[in-house]
Amino acid sequence: MILNTAINDAILLRHETCRLKPDTKDNSKVPAMRSTLTRGFTLIELMIVVAIIGILAAIAAPQYQYYVARTQVATSLSTLSALKNKIDYFVSQGDKGNALTITYLGIEAKASPLGTLSSTFGDDGTGTLTMSFDGASVHSWVRNKKLTLSRTAPSVWFCTTDVEESIRPLNCTTP
């Protein structure tokens, strides 16, 4: 109870000393405290925020480039993997290797904005599906590189590519 009274008295005293009463004749005895409302940010605060954003951007830009290149390689592998299922089907149905062109598989050679698709198969069903990264929108880290899915009889596929190891899919090796 005594503590609550002391706190209330301190709060009242603070409020009384922060305001100048117009009827007080001697204002020198009452401490003058103006409460000013501060709006906005100081220049130094804004400069600190800009510096932090700059540092984050410097870190994020190379990581973004890495993920773009890696995504393009993964997209190409996914496209070729869909075609390898068609190859397996057509070979199991007795189609000969020379007939297994990209167009025969139901896709155009320039269907991907990342590059050109091609296929080369022998009559025994062995051959390759290749993505050449020569498209206009391809990242510079993978430009003029190739990703190849090779088929050995009977229906064993393996991946080779000449892209950098850091962006290479896990199941792909270098040629």
N, C-alpha and C positions, 0 to 999 in steps of 0.2 A: 504494500500500500504506500509506504513511504517512497519507494523507488518509483512507482508510477507517478506520484505527485511531483517528484524531483524532475522526472523526464518531461512531464507536462509543463512545469514551470520553465524548463530550459527551452522548450519549443516556443512557448509564448514569448519569452524574453528575446529569442532570435527573431520572431516575427515583428516584435515591437521595435527592435533596433534596426531592422532592415528598412523600415518605412519612416519617412520624415512626416511628422504630423504638421499640417498647415497652421494649427493654432499654437504650436510650440514657438516661443519667442526666442529662445536660445538654442539654436541648432548645433552649436559647437560641442555640446555635451552628448549628443546622440550620434553614434557612428553612422555615417552615411554609406549605405551599401545599396548600389543600384543593381537590380537584376536585369541584365540585358539578355535578350534572346539571341543566341548564336545560330545562324543559318548557313548551310553550305559547308564546303570543305576548304581547308587552307591549300595553298599552292604546293607545299611540301607533301601533304597527304596525297594529292593527285599525282605528283611526280613518283611517289612510292608505288602507287597502284599501277601506273604506266610501266615502271621498271619491272614489277612482278609479272605483268602480262607479257612484256618483252622476253623475259627469261623463260616463261612457260612456252611461248611460241617458238623460241629457239630450240627447246627440247622437243616439242611436239612435231615440228616440220619434218625432221629426218625420220622419225618413227612413222609418220603418215606415209612418206614415200616408200618406206620398207613394206608397209601393209598393202599399199596399192600394187606394188610389184608382185608380192607374194600372192595376192588375190588373183591377179591376172594369170599366174602360172597355175594356180589351183583350178580356176575356171576352165582353162585349156585342158587340164587333166580330166576334169569332169566331162567335158565334151567328148574327148577321145574315149573315155570309159563307156559312155553310152553307145558309141559306135562299135566298140569291141564286142558288146553283147549281140549286135546285129551280125557282125562277122561270124561269130560262133554259130548263130542260128543258120545263116546261109551256107556255111561250110557243112554243117550237119545235114542240110537238105540236099547236098551234092553239088552246089554251085562251085564253079572253077575259079581259081584265083584272079585271072585276068578280068573277069566280070565284076569283081568286087571293087568297083571304083567308088569314089566319094559320092558321085551322083546316084549310082545304083543303091547306095546305102540311104538315100533320101535326104541328102544335105548338099548344099553347094560348096564349092571350094572356098569361096569368099564369104561364107555365111557368118563368120565371126569377125567382129571389128578388131580383134586382136591379131589376126593373121590369116594365113592360107592353110587349109586342110588338104592333105594328100594321103593316098594309100597305094601300096605296092604289095601285091600278093601273088604267090605262085600257085600252081595247080594243086599242090599238096596242102594248101591252107596256111602255110607259113608266110609271114610278111610283116609289114609295118604300117601303122597309122601315124602320121606326123603333123604336128602343128608348127608352122614356121611363124615366128613372131615378127611380122613385117607390116602390121596394120598401122594406120595413122594414129590411133589412140593408145598404142602400146607404150609402156613406161620405158625410159631409156636404159634401165638396168637389164631388161629382157629383150630389147630390140635386136633383131637379127640373130636371135638364138632359136633353138629348136627343142621341142618336147616330142619324144617318140615312144609309142607303145609297140612292142615287137611281139609277134605270136610265133611260138614254136609248136609243132605238132606234139601231142594232141591238146590243143586249147590251153597252153601255158603262156601267160602274158608277163612281160616285164617292162619296166619303164626306164628310159634313159633320157638325159637332158644335159645341155651344156650351160645352163644358167648357174649363177653363183650358189654355193652351198647353203648360204643363209636363207635363200628364198626357194630352194629346191624342195619339192614334196618329199616326205620321209621315205616313201617306197621307191624313189627314183635314184638312179646312180649316174655317174658320168660315163659317157661312151668310151 
